[in-house]
Amino acid sequence: MAVLKNTTLDEMVCYSPTMITTNGIWQGDNPLDYALPLFILQVILVVIATRIFVFILKPIRQPRVIAEILGGIVLGPSVLGRNKAFAEAVFPLRSVMVIETMANVGLLYFLFLVGVGMDASSLRRIGKKSFTIAIAGMILPFGTGALFSIFWLRNDGDENTTAFILLLGVILSVTAFPVLARILAELKLINSELGRVALSSALINDVLSWVLLAIAIALAENERVTFASLMVVLSSAAFVAFNAFVVRPIIMWIIRKTPEGESFSDFYICLILAGVMISGFITDAIGTHSVFGAFVFGLIIPSGPLGYALIEKLEDFVSGLLLPLFFAISGLKTNVGLINGFSTWAILIILVVLACVGKVAGTLIIALSYQMSLTEGAALGMLMNTKGLVEILVLNIGRDQKVLDEGSFATMVVITIMMTSVIVPGISIIYRPSRGMISYKRRTVQMSKKDTEFRVLVCIHTPRNVPTMINLLEASNPSKKSPICVYVLHLVELTGRTSALLIVHTSRKSDNPTLNRTEAQSDHIINAFENYEQHTEHVSVQPLTAISPYSTMHEDICNLAEEKRVAFIIIPFHKQQTVDGGMEATNMAFRTVNQNVLANSPCSVGILVDRGLNSSNRLVADQMSHHVAVLFFGGADDREALSYGWRMSEHSGISLTVMRFVPGEDIMMMKDNANNQEKQRVLDVETDENNNEKQLDEKFLHWFMMCHVNDDSIAYIEKVVNNGEETVGAIRSMGDVFGLFIVGRGQGNISPLTAGLTDWSECPELGAIGDLLASSDFATIASVLVVQQYVGVGSEDGLGTPVLTNEDYVNHHSSVTPPRGHQTVFNT
């Protein structure tokens, strides 16, 4: 016994603790000879290389997986690894086990997060259309792979034929769900019908691919269909059933035991994280890949606060640091120099092209049968060709099991990059939703008929925006003749998480717990607007949630506005009122969103500066009382502002005051006596176009007064001013009786009436008057709605504003409610 013990001790000399960490360069040690510093250097190089490619590929909207694989290829034997000194120093053979182990740990937890992000219950809600498209998109590529495998297989006795067919079929037919979600977000298709069908189909495709992959691994590792292979498949099925019927109830018990709104204890979180390792160990022990166990374990975590807590704790570290190691390892294994045979290139390229064409053709046929257009079907087929994690995993398994040789592996990796990289440019070329968008004319409040539905898109950042928006909508006079259709869009920043994309348009029952703070805010917003809809007649509300980076959030807003044919977008100002009455910025990114919406909107836009319209003047349908003032200087924006005020004036609780500012005699005299170029520039605006604008203003005001000649709730005031200072004084003299000012933004207009007001402007996007009213220095308690009229092409004047004839005014505005029986007050 002692001899055996001594013999064992003498033979086991394979672990040296001193080789893990260095004693330091000052004692003559080379850090690269030790495992930990070498691993740290490898991670640093991988992160730097992948981030460089992310930066380079970002302008062409390439998914991050492409950058990560390219980073590994550059560090591997294809580029830098060709230098033997670099390869032996930084990526020596002895370090492969450490970095591959950590890469697989990262892969394990990432697949767990993918499973957590997928709502398994949504599979039951997926329609026949998505299911059919997913199956059709898999059959043809899978069949192509099976046919080619007959000519390609080169192993003794064809023992691995079935495994090879399955592996090749998965490689060619798989759709990478996480990568597809990011591509759809980049293309702004996540909320479109095409995006919803693509995501649903990809989810089915992903699940089926995992089933095939589990079977292929079992067959590949056992080389032939034997009793062992059968046991692998059966035990994998038993593992899935155990998770569904035993582990999931335990998880549900943990969720029920944790009070709603409170964080989960560290004990539960650690228990679940350990469960990922246990699941990976079990599936690896039974003959399936460890990531299969992690994925299944993540899939049984229900959508809710627990899933969000796990994602919050893991995703940044796993996706940002560990997962790139896996893709980089794949790149390090890829030696492009081995692809030296034209026949190899030709066979594999033909195979992949046929598989791509097969997926597009299969998807297109089904799409056409469901009355989708040809371009939509082709675009959907291209999207279903998205490759990513699963395919790289399959390629690595095929390489490890000797199903793929080194040259074939390298070729498939390169072609994977090519296939995924052409998707975004290809979709951008063949599919443009705007091409199929039917032009609609009523893009402004002014052009909206008074006897048709008035469509408004209301944007919300936080629940604080809600009360004022609801009050403004109620004051907008929803009626039986002209009901209001409100699209409520909750704007949420996308932080780069795949999971964040999965809660877009999520519909949950009210008794389900909220996912997170963002979901709780969405619930609060939706409930408030639904309550408003239930207690108000002639109003329909359709809530939506848009999750995107602030830099592209305006695209979601503008695309939705065009898709829903809205006439007016209302967005909140980026500043909010403080306790002392001042205005402070809440998030400067909101300002950028507002500026981008103003520049790209397909309809008119209003920026709402909230100063308590939701408190002292809180509206109730039968008790509402508001004094609204429209400041009219002239121009398209001011006509749009007056149009909105006109609509509000039809509400029985609204008193409207229209103050028109007209130039005095001093302005005409100043033009003749201008003593410098700046005054000349300000005053020299009497062009033909400006005369046309004046004619439009006079026509519009004339019809407005004619329609309200007997309405004592409307006051019309003309104020003669000679400069900006007198304009400010006139506005201040209006007092604090008004709860809301409606003003035009005055885009592109240079008026002597506002000369000097823009010199100290804080927010030029509001225009001279809007900026003045929104300033903390301007003592007013009134909220402000700054309006910009849509400027487009078509039947418009030279300024791009819709040209209205006398008949247009009659058609659009003469259907106003009859006068209320009192003499209109006109003040001059």
C-alpha positions in Angstrom: 0.0 0.0 0.0 2.8 2.4 0.9 4.7 1.4 -2.2 1.7 2.1 -4.3 1.3 5.5 -2.5 5.0 6.4 -3.1 4.8 5.2 -6.7 1.8 7.4 -7.2 3.4 10.4 -5.7 6.5 9.9 -7.8 4.6 9.7 -11.1 2.2 12.6 -10.6 4.4 15.5 -11.5 2.0 17.4 -13.8 1.0 20.4 -11.7 3.4 23.1 -10.7 1.8 26.0 -8.6 4.8 28.2 -9.3 4.0 28.2 -13.0 0.6 30.0 -12.5 1.8 33.4 -11.3 5.2 35.1 -11.8 7.6 36.3 -9.2 8.1 39.5 -11.2 10.4 40.7 -14.0 12.9 42.1 -11.4 13.7 38.5 -10.4 14.3 37.6 -14.1 11.0 35.9 -14.7 9.3 36.2 -18.1 5.5 36.8 -17.5 4.7 35.0 -20.7 6.1 31.8 -19.2 3.3 31.7 -16.6 -0.3 30.8 -17.1 -2.2 33.7 -15.5 -0.3 36.7 -17.0 -0.3 35.0 -20.4 -4.0 34.4 -20.2 -4.6 38.1 -19.2 -2.5 39.2 -22.2 -4.5 37.0 -24.5 -7.8 38.4 -23.2 -6.5 41.9 -23.7 -5.4 41.3 -27.2 -8.7 39.6 -28.1 -10.8 42.4 -26.7 -8.6 45.1 -28.4 -8.8 43.3 -31.8 -12.5 42.7 -31.6 -13.2 46.3 -30.5 -11.1 47.6 -33.4 -13.2 45.6 -35.9 -16.4 46.6 -34.2 -15.4 50.3 -34.7 -14.4 49.7 -38.3 -17.6 47.7 -39.2 -20.0 49.9 -37.3 -20.7 52.3 -40.2 -21.8 49.4 -42.4 -24.0 47.9 -39.6 -22.2 44.6 -39.3 -23.2 42.3 -36.4 -20.6 42.0 -33.6 -20.1 38.3 -34.2 -18.3 39.2 -37.5 -15.9 41.6 -35.7 -15.2 38.9 -33.1 -14.4 36.2 -35.6 -12.2 38.6 -37.7 -10.3 39.6 -34.5 -9.5 35.9 -33.9 -8.5 35.4 -37.5 -6.1 38.4 -37.4 -4.5 37.0 -34.2 -4.4 33.5 -35.5 -2.2 31.7 -38.0 -3.8 33.5 -41.0 -2.2 36.9 -40.2 -0.1 37.6 -37.0 0.2 34.0 -36.2 2.3 33.5 -39.3 5.1 35.0 -37.3 6.4 32.1 -35.3 7.9 34.3 -32.6 4.5 35.9 -32.0 2.6 32.6 -32.1 4.9 30.9 -29.7 5.1 33.8 -27.3 1.5 34.9 -27.1 -0.5 31.8 -28.2 1.7 28.8 -27.4 0.2 25.3 -27.5 0.5 25.0 -23.7 -2.0 27.9 -23.2 -4.7 26.5 -25.4 -6.3 24.5 -22.6 -6.7 27.5 -20.4 -8.1 29.9 -22.9 -10.4 27.3 -24.5 -11.7 26.4 -21.0 -12.6 30.0 -20.2 -14.1 30.5 -23.7 -16.3 27.5 -23.2 -17.4 28.8 -19.7 -18.3 32.1 -21.4 -20.2 30.1 -24.1 -22.0 28.1 -21.4 -23.3 31.2 -19.6 -24.1 33.1 -22.9 -26.3 30.2 -24.1 -27.9 30.2 -20.7 -28.7 33.9 -21.1 -30.0 33.3 -24.7 -32.4 30.7 -23.1 -33.4 33.2 -20.4 -34.1 35.8 -23.1 -36.3 33.5 -25.1 -39.9 33.3 -23.9 -40.7 29.6 -24.2 -44.4 30.3 -23.8 -44.3 32.5 -26.9 -43.7 29.3 -29.0 -47.4 28.4 -28.3 -48.5 31.9 -29.6 -46.5 31.7 -32.8 -48.8 31.6 -35.8 -49.0 29.1 -38.6 -47.3 31.5 -40.9 -44.1 31.8 -39.0 -44.0 28.1 -38.3 -44.4 27.2 -42.0 -41.8 29.7 -43.0 -39.3 28.3 -40.5 -39.8 24.7 -41.7 -39.7 25.6 -45.4 -36.5 27.6 -44.7 -34.9 24.5 -43.2 -35.9 21.7 -45.5 -34.2 22.9 -48.8 -30.9 23.8 -47.2 -30.9 20.6 -45.2 -31.7 18.6 -48.3 -28.9 20.4 -50.2 -26.4 19.4 -47.5 -27.6 15.8 -47.5 -27.1 15.5 -51.3 -23.7 17.1 -51.2 -22.6 14.9 -48.3 -22.9 11.8 -50.5 -20.1 13.2 -52.8 -18.1 14.9 -50.1 -17.8 12.3 -47.4 -14.4 10.7 -47.3 -14.1 8.4 -44.2 -13.6 4.7 -43.9 -16.8 2.6 -44.2 -19.0 5.8 -44.1 -19.3 5.2 -40.4 -20.1 8.9 -39.7 -22.5 9.4 -42.6 -25.6 10.2 -40.5 -23.7 12.5 -38.1 -22.1 14.3 -41.0 -25.4 14.9 -42.7 -27.0 16.3 -39.5 -24.0 18.5 -38.8 -23.9 19.9 -42.3 -27.7 20.3 -42.3 -27.6 22.3 -39.1 -24.7 24.5 -40.5 -26.6 25.3 -43.6 -30.1 25.6 -42.3 -29.6 27.3 -38.9 -30.7 30.9 -38.3 -28.9 32.8 -35.5 -31.7 34.2 -33.4 -29.6 36.7 -31.3 -27.7 38.0 -34.3 -30.9 38.3 -36.3 -32.5 40.4 -33.5 -29.6 42.8 -33.6 -29.7 43.1 -37.4 -33.4 43.8 -37.3 -32.8 46.5 -34.7 -30.0 48.0 -36.8 -32.3 48.1 -39.9 -35.2 49.5 -37.8 -37.4 46.5 -38.8 -37.9 45.1 -35.3 -41.4 46.6 -35.0 -42.4 45.9 -38.6 -44.5 42.9 -39.7 -41.5 41.6 -41.6 -39.4 41.8 -38.4 -42.0 40.1 -36.3 -42.3 37.2 -38.7 -38.5 36.9 -39.1 -38.0 36.7 -35.3 -40.8 34.2 -34.8 -39.5 32.0 -37.6 -35.9 32.3 -36.3 -37.1 31.2 -32.8 -38.6 28.0 -34.2 -35.6 27.5 -36.4 -33.3 27.9 -33.4 -35.2 25.4 -31.3 -35.2 22.8 -34.1 -31.5 23.4 -34.7 -30.7 22.6 -31.1 -32.7 19.3 -31.4 -30.8 18.3 -34.5 -27.5 19.4 -33.0 -28.1 17.2 -29.9 -28.8 14.2 -32.1 -25.8 15.0 -34.4 -23.4 15.3 -31.4 -24.6 12.0 -30.0 -24.0 10.3 -33.4 -20.7 12.0 -34.1 -19.2 11.1 -30.7 -20.3 7.4 -31.0 -19.4 7.1 -34.7 -22.4 4.9 -35.5 -26.0 4.4 -34.6 -25.6 2.1 -31.6 -27.3 1.5 -28.3 -25.0 4.2 -26.9 -26.3 6.7 -29.4 -29.9 5.9 -28.6 -29.2 6.3 -24.9 -27.7 9.7 -25.5 -30.8 10.9 -27.3 -33.1 9.4 -24.7 -31.2 10.7 -21.8 -31.1 14.2 -23.4 -34.9 14.0 -23.7 -35.2 12.9 -20.1 -33.0 15.9 -19.1 -35.3 18.3 -20.9 -38.4 16.7 -19.2 -36.7 16.8 -15.8 -36.0 20.5 -16.2 -39.6 21.2 -17.4 -41.5 19.3 -14.7 -39.1 19.4 -11.7 -36.7 22.3 -12.0 -39.2 24.8 -13.4 -41.7 24.4 -10.5 -38.8 25.1 -8.1 -37.9 28.2 -10.0 -41.5 29.3 -9.8 -41.5 28.7 -6.1 -38.5 31.0 -5.7 -40.3 33.7 -7.7 -43.4 33.4 -5.6 -41.4 33.5 -2.4 -39.7 36.8 -3.3 -42.1 39.7 -2.7 -42.9 41.7 -5.8 -40.6 44.7 -6.2 -37.8 43.3 -4.0 -34.5 41.9 -5.3 -33.8 38.2 -5.3 -31.4 37.1 -2.6 -27.8 36.3 -3.4 -28.5 32.7 -2.3 -31.1 32.1 -5.0 -28.9 33.8 -7.7 -25.9 31.8 -6.8 -28.0 28.6 -6.7 -29.2 29.3 -10.2 -25.7 30.1 -11.5 -24.5 26.9 -10.0 -27.4 25.2 -11.7 -25.9 26.3 -15.1 -22.7 24.5 -14.3 -24.6 21.4 -13.1 -26.7 21.3 -16.2 -23.6 21.7 -18.4 -21.9 18.9 -16.5 -24.9 16.5 -16.8 -25.4 17.0 -20.6 -21.6 16.7 -21.2 -21.6 13.5 -19.1 -24.5 11.9 -21.0 -22.8 12.6 -24.3 -24.4 15.9 -25.4 -22.5 19.2 -25.5 -22.5 21.1 -22.2 -24.0 24.2 -23.8 -27.2 22.2 -24.6 -27.8 21.8 -20.9 -27.1 25.5 -20.2 -29.5 26.5 -22.9 -32.3 24.2 -21.7 -31.8 25.4 -18.1 -32.1 29.0 -19.3 -35.2 28.2 -21.3 -37.1 27.1 -18.3 -36.5 30.4 -16.4 -39.8 32.2 -16.9 -39.9 35.7 -18.3 -40.1 38.0 -15.3 -38.0 39.8 -12.7 -35.8 36.7 -12.1 -34.7 36.5 -15.7 -34.0 40.3 -15.8 -32.0 40.0 -12.6 -29.8 37.2 -14.0 -29.3 39.2 -17.3 -28.3 42.3 -15.4 -25.7 40.5 -13.3 -24.2 38.4 -16.1 -24.6 39.9 -19.6 -22.0 42.6 -19.6 -19.3 40.4 -18.3 -20.2 37.3 -20.3 -21.0 39.1 -23.6 -18.3 41.7 -23.3 -15.4 39.6 -22.1 -15.8 35.9 -22.1 -17.9 35.3 -25.3 -15.4 37.1 -27.6 -12.9 34.5 -26.5 -15.0 31.7 -28.0 -15.3 33.5 -31.4 -11.6 34.5 -31.2 -10.6 30.8 -30.6 -12.6 29.9 -33.7 -10.6 32.5 -35.6 -7.4 31.3 -34.1 -8.1 27.8 -35.4 -8.8 29.2 -38.8 -5.8 29.1 -41.1 -6.8 30.7 -44.4 -3.5 29.4 -45.9 -4.8 25.9 -45.8 -7.5 26.7 -48.3 -5.2 26.2 -51.3 -7.3 24.0 -53.5 -9.6 25.5 -56.1 -11.8 22.4 -56.0 -12.3 22.8 -52.2 -13.3 26.4 -52.6 -15.5 25.6 -55.6 -17.4 22.7 -53.9 -17.9 24.6 -50.6 -18.9 27.9 -52.2 -21.4 26.1 -54.5 -22.8 24.2 -51.5 -23.3 27.4 -49.4 -24.7 29.4 -52.3 -27.2 26.6 -53.1 -28.1 26.4 -49.4 -28.6 30.2 -49.3 -30.7 30.1 -52.5 -32.6 27.2 -51.1 -33.5 29.0 -47.9 -34.5 32.1 -49.8 -36.5 30.1 -52.3 -38.3 28.0 -49.6 -39.1 31.1 -47.6 -40.2 33.1 -50.6 -42.6 30.4 -51.8 -44.4 30.3 -48.4 -44.2 34.1 -48.1 -45.9 34.5 -51.5 -48.6 32.0 -50.5 -49.4 34.3 -47.5 -49.8 37.3 -49.8 -46.5 38.9 -48.9 -44.8 40.9 -51.7 -41.8 39.5 -53.7 -39.4 41.9 -52.1 -40.7 41.1 -48.6 -40.3 37.4 -49.3 -36.8 37.8 -50.6 -35.8 40.0 -47.7 -37.2 37.5 -45.2 -35.3 34.7 -46.9 -32.1 36.7 -46.7 -32.7 37.4 -43.0 -33.2 33.7 -42.3 -29.7 33.1 -43.7 -28.2 35.0 -40.7 -25.4 32.9 -39.1 -23.7 33.3 -35.8 -23.1 31.4 -32.6 -24.8 28.1 -33.3 -23.1 27.6 -36.6 -19.6 28.5 -35.2 -20.3 26.0 -32.4 -21.3 23.3 -34.9 -18.2 24.0 -37.0 -16.0 23.6 -33.9 -17.8 20.3 -32.9 -17.4 19.0 -36.5 -13.7 19.9 -36.4 -13.2 18.3 -33.0 -15.0 15.1 -34.1 -12.9 15.0 -37.3 -16.0 15.4 -39.4 -14.4 18.5 -40.9 -10.7 18.8 -41.7 -8.7 21.9 -41.1 -9.2 23.2 -44.7 -12.9 22.7 -44.7 -13.2 24.3 -41.3 -11.3 27.4 -42.4 -13.3 27.6 -45.6 -16.7 27.3 -43.7 -15.7 30.0 -41.2 -14.7 32.4 -44.0 -17.9 31.7 -45.9 -19.9 32.1 -42.7 -18.5 35.6 -42.4 -19.3 36.4 -46.0 -22.9 35.1 -45.7 -23.7 37.1 -42.6 -21.9 40.2 -43.8 -23.9 40.6 -47.0 -27.3 40.5 -45.2 -27.5 44.1 -44.0 -26.3 45.6 -47.3 -28.5 43.2 -49.3 -31.6 44.0 -47.2 -30.9 47.7 -47.5 -30.9 47.4 -51.3 -33.8 45.0 -52.0 -36.1 46.0 -49.2 -37.1 49.6 -48.4 -40.3 49.9 -46.5 -40.7 53.5 -47.7 -41.0 52.2 -51.3 -44.2 50.4 -50.4 -45.6 53.3 -48.3 -48.7 54.8 -49.8 -48.4 58.5 -49.8 -50.8 60.2 -47.5 -51.8 63.9 -47.8 -53.0 64.8 -44.3 -49.6 65.1 -42.7 -50.5 68.3 -40.9 -53.2 69.5 -38.5 -54.1 72.3 -41.0 -54.8 69.7 -43.7 -56.7 67.3 -41.5 -60.4 67.5 -42.1 -62.6 68.4 -39.1 -65.0 65.5 -39.8 -62.4 62.7 -39.9 -60.3 60.8 -37.4 -57.4 62.8 -36.0 -54.3 60.6 -35.6 -51.6 61.6 -33.1 -48.4 60.0 -32.1 -47.5 60.8 -28.4 -44.0 60.0 -27.3 -43.3 59.3 -23.7 -39.9 59.1 -21.9 -41.0 58.7 -18.3 -44.3 58.5 -16.4 -43.9 62.1 -15.5 -44.8 63.0 -19.1 -48.1 61.2 -18.9 -50.6 63.5 -17.1 -49.8 66.5 -19.2 -50.0 64.5 -22.4 -53.4 63.1 -21.4 -54.7 66.6 -20.5 -53.5 68.0 -23.8 -55.2 65.2 -25.7 -58.4 65.8 -23.8 -58.2 69.5 -24.6 -57.8 68.6 -28.3 -61.5 68.0 -28.5 -62.2 64.3 -29.3 -65.7 64.2 -30.7 -68.0 61.9 -32.6 -67.4 63.8 -35.8 -63.6 63.8 -35.3 -62.4 61.1 -32.9 -58.8 61.0 -31.9 -56.6 57.9 -32.5 -53.6 58.1 -30.1 -50.5 56.0 -30.7 -48.6 56.1 -27.4 -44.9 55.3 -27.9 -42.8 54.6 -24.8 -39.2 55.4 -25.7 -36.6 53.2 -24.0 -32.9 53.3 -24.6 -31.3 50.2 -26.0 -28.2 49.4 -24.0 -26.9 46.8 -26.4 -28.6 43.8 -24.7 -30.2 41.2 -26.8 -32.8 40.6 -24.1 -34.0 44.2 -24.3 -35.2 43.6 -27.9 -37.4 40.8 -26.7 -39.7 43.0 -24.6 -40.7 45.2 -27.5 -44.5 44.9 -28.0 -44.6 42.3 -25.1 -48.2 41.9 -24.0 -48.7 40.6 -20.5 -51.7 40.1 -18.3 -52.1 42.7 -15.6 -51.7 40.1 -12.8 -48.2 39.1 -14.0 -45.2 40.7 -12.2 -43.3 43.3 -14.1 -40.0 42.4 -15.7 -38.0 45.4 -14.4 -38.1 49.1 -13.8 -38.5 49.8 -17.6 -41.3 47.3 -17.8 -42.9 48.8 -14.7 -42.8 52.3 -16.3 -44.3 50.9 -19.5 -47.1 49.3 -17.4 -47.7 52.6 -15.6 -47.9 54.5 -18.9 -50.1 51.9 -20.6 -52.5 51.7 -17.7 -52.8 55.5 -17.5 -53.7 55.8 -21.2 -56.0 52.8 -21.1 -57.8 54.3 -18.1 -58.1 57.6 -20.1 -59.5 55.7 -23.0 -62.1 53.9 -20.9 -63.3 57.2 -19.3 -63.3 59.3 -22.4 -65.5 59.0 -25.4 -64.3 59.1 -29.0 -60.7 58.3 -28.1 -58.8 55.1 -29.1 -55.4 54.3 -27.6 -52.7 52.0 -29.1 -49.7 51.7 -26.8 -46.3 50.7 -28.2 -42.8 50.5 -26.9 -39.7 51.3 -29.0 -36.3 50.2 -27.7 -33.4 51.7 -29.5 -30.2 53.8 -29.0 -30.9 57.5 -28.6 -28.9 58.2 -31.7 -31.4 56.3 -33.9 -34.5 56.7 -31.8 -35.9 59.3 -34.1 -36.1 56.7 -36.9 -38.5 54.6 -34.8 -40.6 57.6 -34.2 -40.7 58.8 -37.8 -41.2 55.3 -39.3 -44.1 54.6 -36.9 -45.6 58.0 -37.7 -45.5 57.3 -41.5 -46.7 53.7 -41.0 -49.7 54.8 -39.0 -50.4 57.9 -41.2 -50.5 60.3 -38.2 -50.9 64.0 -38.7 -49.2 65.2 -35.5 -46.3 64.0 -33.3 -46.1 65.3 -29.8 -42.7 64.9 -28.0 -41.8 66.1 -24.5 -39.2 68.8 -24.0 -35.9 67.7 -22.6 -36.2 70.0 -19.6 -38.6 69.8 -16.7 -39.8 72.3 -14.1 -38.1 72.3 -10.7 -39.6 73.1 -7.4 -38.5 76.8 -7.5 -40.1 77.2 -11.0 -36.9 76.9 -13.0 -36.2 74.5 -15.8 -33.5 71.8 -15.6 -32.4 69.3 -18.2 -33.4 65.7 -17.4 -31.4 64.0 -20.2 -29.5 65.8 -22.9 -30.0 62.8 -25.2 -33.7 63.7 -25.3 -32.8 67.0 -26.9 -30.9 65.2 -29.6 -33.9 62.9 -30.3 -36.2 66.0 -30.5 -33.8 67.7 -33.0 -33.6 64.6 -35.1 -37.4 64.2 -35.2 -37.8 67.9 -36.2 -35.4 67.3 -39.1 -36.8 64.0 -40.3 -40.5 63.9 -39.4 -43.0 62.8 -42.1 -45.7 65.0 -40.5 -46.1 68.0 -38.2 -44.4 68.0 -34.8 -45.1 69.6 -31.5 -42.6 69.9 -28.6 -44.4 70.1 -25.3 -42.8 72.2 -22.5 -44.6 71.0 -19.3 -45.1 73.5 -16.5 -47.8 71.9 -14.5 -50.6 71.5 -16.9 -51.1 68.2 -15.0 -51.6 69.7 -11.6 -53.6 72.9 -10.9 -55.3 72.7 -14.2 -55.9 69.0 -14.2 -58.6 68.2 -16.8 -61.8 66.3 -16.2 -64.0 65.7 -19.2 -67.0 67.6 -17.8 -65.1 70.1 -15.6 -62.1 71.1 -17.7 -61.3 74.8 -17.9 -58.3 76.1 -19.7 -57.2 79.4 -21.1 -55.1 78.8 -24.2 -53.1 81.5 -26.1 -51.9 81.3 -29.7 -49.1 83.7 -30.6 -49.3 84.4 -34.4 -46.4 86.0 -36.2 -47.0 84.5 -39.6 -45.7 81.6 -41.6 -46.4 77.9 -42.0 -45.6 77.0 -38.4 -47.8 79.7 -37.0 -50.7 78.6 -39.2 -50.2 75.1 -37.9 -50.1 76.4 -34.3 -53.4 78.2 -35.0 -54.9 75.1 -36.6 -54.2 73.1 -33.4 -55.6 76.0 -31.3 -58.6 76.0 -33.6 -59.3 72.4 -32.9 -58.9 72.9 -29.2 -61.3 75.9 -29.3 -64.2 73.5 -30.2 -64.0 72.0 -26.7 -66.5 73.6 -24.4 -64.0 74.1 -21.6 -61.4 75.9 -23.7 -61.1 79.7 -24.0 -58.8 80.6 -26.8 -56.9 83.9 -27.3 -55.2 84.6 -30.6 -52.6 87.4 -30.4 -51.3 88.4 -33.8 -48.2 90.5 -33.9 -48.0 93.0 -36.8 -45.1 95.3 -37.7 -45.3 99.0 -36.8 -44.4 102.0 -38.9 -40.9 102.2 -37.3 -39.9 99.0 -39.0 -40.6 100.5 -42.4 -38.7 103.6 -41.5 -35.8 101.5 -40.2 -35.5 99.7 -43.6 -35.0 103.0 -45.4 -32.5 104.2 -42.7 -30.6 100.9 -42.2 -27.1 101.9 -41.1 -25.4 98.5 -41.1 -25.4 95.2 -43.0 -26.9 93.2 -40.1 -30.1 95.4 -40.0 -30.3 95.2 -43.7 -30.1 91.4 -43.6 -32.9 91.3 -40.9 -35.2 93.7 -42.7 -34.7 92.6 -46.3 -37.2 89.8 -46.2 -39.9 91.3 -48.5 -39.5 88.7 -51.3 -42.1 87.2 -53.5 -42.2 84.1 -51.4 -42.7 86.2 -48.3 -45.6 88.0 -50.0 -47.1 84.6 -50.8 -46.8 83.6 -47.1 -48.6 86.8 -46.1 -51.4 86.0 -48.5 -51.7 82.5 -47.0 -51.7 84.0 -43.5 -54.5 86.5 -44.4 -56.6 83.8 -46.0 -56.3 81.5 -43.0 -57.0 84.2 -40.4 -60.0 85.4 -42.5 -61.6 81.9 -42.5 -60.8 81.5 -38.8 -62.6 84.7 -37.9 -65.5 84.0 -40.2 -66.0 80.6 -38.5 -66.0 82.1 -35.0 -67.7 85.4 -35.6 -70.3 84.7 -32.9 -68.1 82.8 -30.4 -67.3 84.8 -27.2 -64.9 82.1 -26.0 -62.4 83.2 -28.6 -60.6 86.5 -28.5 -58.5 87.9 -31.4 -56.0 90.6 -30.6 -53.7 92.4 -33.0 -50.6 93.8 -31.3 -48.4 96.4 -33.2 -44.7 96.0 -32.3 -41.6 97.5 -33.8 -38.8 95.2 -32.4 -38.1 92.2 -30.3 -38.1 94.1 -27.1 -41.7 95.3 -27.7 -42.7 91.7 -28.6 -41.4 90.4 -25.3 -43.2 93.2 -23.5 -46.5 92.4 -25.2 -46.2 88.7 -24.3 -45.4 89.6 -20.7 -48.4 91.9 -20.5 -50.7 88.9 -21.2 -50.3 87.9 -17.6 -50.6 84.5 -15.9 -54.1 83.7 -16.9 -53.1 81.2 -19.6 -52.4 77.6 -18.9 -50.9 76.9 -22.4 -49.2 78.9 -25.1 -49.2 77.5 -28.6 -46.5 79.0 -30.8 -45.0 78.2 -34.2 -41.3 77.3 -34.3 -40.8 79.8 -37.2 -38.3 77.6 -39.0 -36.4 79.5 -41.7 -38.2 82.8 -41.0 -36.3 86.0 -40.3 -38.7 88.5 -38.7 -37.9 92.0 -37.4 -40.5 91.3 -34.8 -38.2 88.8 -33.1 -34.9 90.5 -33.9 -32.3 90.0 -31.2 -34.2 87.2 -29.4 -32.1 84.5 -30.9 -28.8 86.1 -29.8 -29.1 84.5 -26.4 -31.1 81.4 -27.4 -30.6 78.3 -25.2 -32.7 76.0 -27.3 -32.8 77.1 -31.0 -34.9 74.0 -31.9 -37.8 75.8 -30.2 -37.5 78.9 -32.3 -37.2 82.4 -31.0 -40.6 82.7 -29.2 -40.7 79.1 -28.0 -37.2 79.4 -26.5 -38.3 82.6 -24.8 -41.4 81.0 -23.2 -39.4 77.9 -22.2 -36.6 79.9 -20.6 -36.3 79.9 -16.8 -35.8 83.6 -17.0 -39.3 84.1 -18.4 -41.7 84.3 -15.5 -44.7 82.2 -16.5 -46.5 79.2 -15.2 -47.9 78.3 -18.5 -46.9 75.2 -20.5 -45.8 75.7 -24.1 -46.5 73.7 -27.2 -44.0 74.6 -30.0 -45.3 73.5 -33.4 -43.5 72.8 -36.6 -45.6 72.2 -39.8 -44.5 69.4 -42.0 -42.4 70.5 -45.0 -42.4 68.0 -47.8 -42.9 67.6 -51.5 -45.9 67.3 -53.7 -48.7 69.9 -54.0 -46.9 72.6 -52.2 -45.6 76.1 -52.6 -42.1 77.1 -53.1 -41.4 76.9 -49.3 -42.5 73.3 -49.2 -45.7 74.0 -47.2 -49.0 72.8 -48.5 -50.8 75.3 -50.7 -54.4 75.9 -49.6 -56.9 77.5 -52.0 -60.1 79.1 -50.8 -61.8 75.8 -51.6 -59.3 74.0 -49.4 -60.1 76.2 -46.5 -63.8 75.7 -47.0 -63.4 71.9 -47.2 -61.0 71.7 -44.2 -62.4 74.3 -41.9 -66.0 75.2 -42.6 -67.3 72.1 -40.9 -66.6 73.6 -37.5 -69.2 73.4 -34.8 -71.8 76.2 -35.2 -71.3 79.3 -33.1 -72.4 79.1 -29.5 -74.7 82.1 -29.6 -72.5 85.0 -28.4 -70.7 87.8 -30.1 -67.0 87.1 -30.8 -64.6 89.5 -29.1 -62.2 91.0 -31.5 -59.6 93.3 -29.9 -57.2 95.5 -31.8 
